[in-house]
Amino acid sequence: MKAKSLLTFSIILSSLFFFCRCTPTPNQEFISSTDEMLTRSNWSIDYFYDSQNVTLDFGGFKLLFSGTGAAIAQKNNESIQGNWNISKDRDNHEIMAINFTTSDITISKFNNQWKLTGKTNSVLEFEESSHSSNTVLLRIKKQ
């Protein structure tokens, strides 16, 4: 009986050491939720493609996202108000909806449904989620 208990204890102890690691994998980094990332930083437009590269049109713009759903596009002393939210489509992709209240043609290009296609701790990549034949890509970067 004593040998059986010792064997059981040894198996359990070995299993604990085998399945539990105290140190994380070296190249693995924690990436926050998209909502959390957006609301904790200011963002600049790193790349915008709409039939051609139009990134320069957004030079100097800063995007701010509030946890309340408010969004602001800022450039110099001008602020354009809007709103945003994130949902999931039927394939479980994150979709960010942005809508700025403006007649500014440049900023109104953000007014869209954007499917999240890439994410690191400092960059978010999106593709327009409508099913048009025109490819529209957006990449924003933490400032």
Kinemage of the C-alpha trace (Angstrom):
@kinemage 1
@onewidth
@group {chain A} dominant
@subgroup {mainchain}
@vectorlist {calphas} color= white
{ca met a 1} P 0.000 0.000 0.000
{ca lys a 2} L 2.862 2.339 0.901
{ca ala a 3} L 4.586 1.644 -2.438
{ca lys a 4} L 1.350 2.358 -4.338
{ca ser a 5} L 0.892 5.721 -2.556
{ca leu a 6} L 4.509 6.655 -3.246
{ca leu a 7} L 4.107 5.733 -6.932
{ca thr a 8} L 0.906 7.805 -7.219
{ca phe a 9} L 2.585 10.763 -5.514
{ca ser a 10} L 5.601 10.490 -7.854
{ca ile a 11} L 3.378 10.435 -10.948
{ca ile a 12} L 1.418 13.478 -9.805
{ca leu a 13} L 4.578 15.385 -8.907
{ca ser a 14} L 6.215 14.506 -12.238
{ca ser a 15} L 3.086 15.603 -14.101
{ca leu a 16} L 3.114 18.955 -12.325
{ca phe a 17} L 6.737 19.602 -13.289
{ca phe a 18} L 6.130 18.458 -16.845
{ca phe a 19} L 2.948 20.422 -17.564
{ca cys a 20} L 3.651 23.584 -15.554
{ca arg a 21} L 6.417 25.938 -16.630
{ca cys a 22} L 7.351 28.902 -14.517
{ca thr a 23} L 8.986 30.882 -17.298
{ca pro a 24} L 7.223 32.128 -20.431
{ca thr a 25} L 8.341 31.197 -23.901
{ca pro a 26} L 11.065 33.776 -24.788
{ca asn a 27} L 9.664 35.053 -28.103
{ca gln a 28} L 6.060 35.132 -27.014
{ca glu a 29} L 4.596 38.534 -26.139
{ca phe a 30} L 1.218 39.349 -24.659
{ca ile a 31} L -1.029 41.321 -27.003
{ca ser a 32} L -3.907 43.251 -25.452
{ca ser a 33} L -7.455 43.181 -26.746
{ca thr a 34} L -8.062 45.473 -29.715
{ca asp a 35} L -10.437 47.686 -27.695
{ca glu a 36} L -7.863 48.073 -24.942
{ca met a 37} L -5.061 48.851 -27.398
{ca leu a 38} L -7.090 51.515 -29.192
{ca thr a 39} L -8.161 53.336 -26.040
{ca arg a 40} L -4.760 53.349 -24.318
{ca ser a 41} L -2.774 55.109 -27.055
{ca asn a 42} L -2.852 57.772 -29.719
{ca trp a 43} L -2.567 56.440 -33.265
{ca ser a 44} L -1.098 57.728 -36.508
{ca ile a 45} L -1.893 56.556 -40.012
{ca asp a 46} L 1.043 54.414 -41.069
{ca tyr a 47} L -0.435 53.261 -44.390
{ca phe a 48} L -3.658 53.895 -46.304
{ca tyr a 49} L -4.325 52.292 -49.668
{ca asp a 50} L -7.445 53.106 -51.693
{ca ser a 51} L -6.762 52.074 -55.306
{ca gln a 52} L -3.394 53.728 -54.725
{ca asn a 53} L -1.202 54.704 -51.783
{ca val a 54} L -2.836 57.782 -50.218
{ca thr a 55} L -0.919 57.696 -46.929
{ca leu a 56} L 0.515 61.195 -47.473
{ca asp a 57} L -3.031 62.628 -47.416
{ca phe a 58} L -3.146 61.684 -43.720
{ca gly a 59} L 0.219 63.146 -42.695
{ca gly a 60} L 0.012 64.805 -39.292
{ca phe a 61} L -3.328 63.243 -38.350
{ca lys a 62} L -3.663 61.607 -34.958
{ca leu a 63} L -6.530 59.265 -34.082
{ca leu a 64} L -7.864 58.955 -30.538
{ca phe a 65} L -10.356 56.331 -29.412
{ca ser a 66} L -12.299 56.589 -26.161
{ca gly a 67} L -13.722 53.701 -24.176
{ca thr a 68} L -17.105 55.454 -24.441
{ca gly a 69} L -17.176 54.936 -28.216
{ca ala a 70} L -16.098 58.474 -29.119
{ca ala a 71} L -13.376 58.939 -31.747
{ca ile a 72} L -11.384 62.050 -32.630
{ca ala a 73} L -9.224 62.776 -35.656
{ca gln a 74} L -6.783 65.593 -34.839
{ca lys a 75} L -4.445 67.604 -36.997
{ca asn a 76} L -2.795 70.777 -35.751
{ca asn a 77} L -5.582 72.603 -33.861
{ca glu a 78} L -8.476 70.928 -35.682
{ca ser a 79} L -10.471 68.096 -34.115
{ca ile a 80} L -13.122 66.101 -35.929
{ca gln a 81} L -15.558 64.170 -33.749
{ca gly a 82} L -16.869 60.727 -34.491
{ca asn a 83} L -17.637 57.344 -33.016
{ca trp a 84} L -16.347 53.798 -33.226
{ca asn a 85} L -17.094 50.296 -32.036
{ca ile a 86} L -15.793 46.782 -32.477
{ca ser a 87} L -17.915 43.737 -33.164
{ca lys a 88} L -17.360 40.307 -34.661
{ca asp a 89} L -18.626 39.026 -37.996
{ca arg a 90} L -20.054 35.549 -38.555
{ca asp a 91} L -16.520 34.190 -39.127
{ca asn a 92} L -15.412 35.647 -35.763
{ca his a 93} L -13.242 38.373 -37.345
{ca glu a 94} L -13.050 41.633 -35.423
{ca ile a 95} L -14.783 44.458 -37.310
{ca met a 96} L -14.176 48.093 -36.363
{ca ala a 97} L -16.830 50.554 -37.468
{ca ile a 98} L -15.725 54.188 -37.653
{ca asn a 99} L -17.875 57.189 -38.467
{ca phe a 100} L -16.593 60.775 -38.360
{ca thr a 101} L -19.127 63.580 -38.630
{ca thr a 102} L -17.489 65.651 -41.340
{ca ser a 103} L -17.670 66.798 -44.917
{ca asp a 104} L -13.862 66.543 -45.137
{ca ile a 105} L -13.254 64.097 -47.996
{ca thr a 106} L -9.974 62.838 -46.536
{ca ile a 107} L -11.325 62.026 -43.072
{ca ser a 108} L -14.571 60.613 -44.459
{ca lys a 109} L -12.462 57.806 -46.003
{ca phe a 110} L -12.346 56.348 -42.467
{ca asn a 111} L -16.145 56.072 -42.388
{ca asn a 112} L -16.306 52.382 -42.979
{ca gln a 113} L -16.419 48.865 -41.574
{ca trp a 114} L -12.823 47.650 -41.154
{ca lys a 115} L -11.887 43.987 -40.710
{ca leu a 116} L -8.853 43.463 -38.465
{ca thr a 117} L -6.258 41.542 -40.505
{ca gly a 118} L -3.101 41.982 -38.404
{ca lys a 119} L -2.164 42.989 -34.876
{ca thr a 120} L 0.998 43.528 -32.854
{ca asn a 121} L 1.514 45.569 -29.687
{ca ser a 122} L 2.159 48.698 -31.774
{ca val a 123} L 0.376 48.222 -35.124
{ca leu a 124} L -3.165 47.371 -36.207
{ca glu a 125} L -3.912 46.432 -39.826
{ca phe a 126} L -7.365 46.583 -41.374
{ca glu a 127} L -9.045 45.853 -44.660
{ca glu a 128} L -12.330 47.392 -45.731
{ca ser a 129} L -14.898 44.732 -44.924
{ca ser a 130} L -17.445 45.631 -47.603
{ca his a 131} L -17.451 43.321 -50.548
{ca ser a 132} L -16.515 45.870 -53.186
{ca ser a 133} L -14.009 45.034 -55.889
{ca asn a 134} L -11.796 47.905 -54.715
{ca thr a 135} L -9.140 46.958 -52.118
{ca val a 136} L -8.876 49.461 -49.280
{ca leu a 137} L -6.209 48.887 -46.615
{ca leu a 138} L -5.492 50.790 -43.413
{ca arg a 139} L -2.581 50.411 -41.005
{ca ile a 140} L -2.390 52.509 -37.848
{ca lys a 141} L 0.571 52.752 -35.511
{ca lys a 142} L 0.923 53.716 -31.843
{ca gln a 143} L 2.471 57.120 -31.317
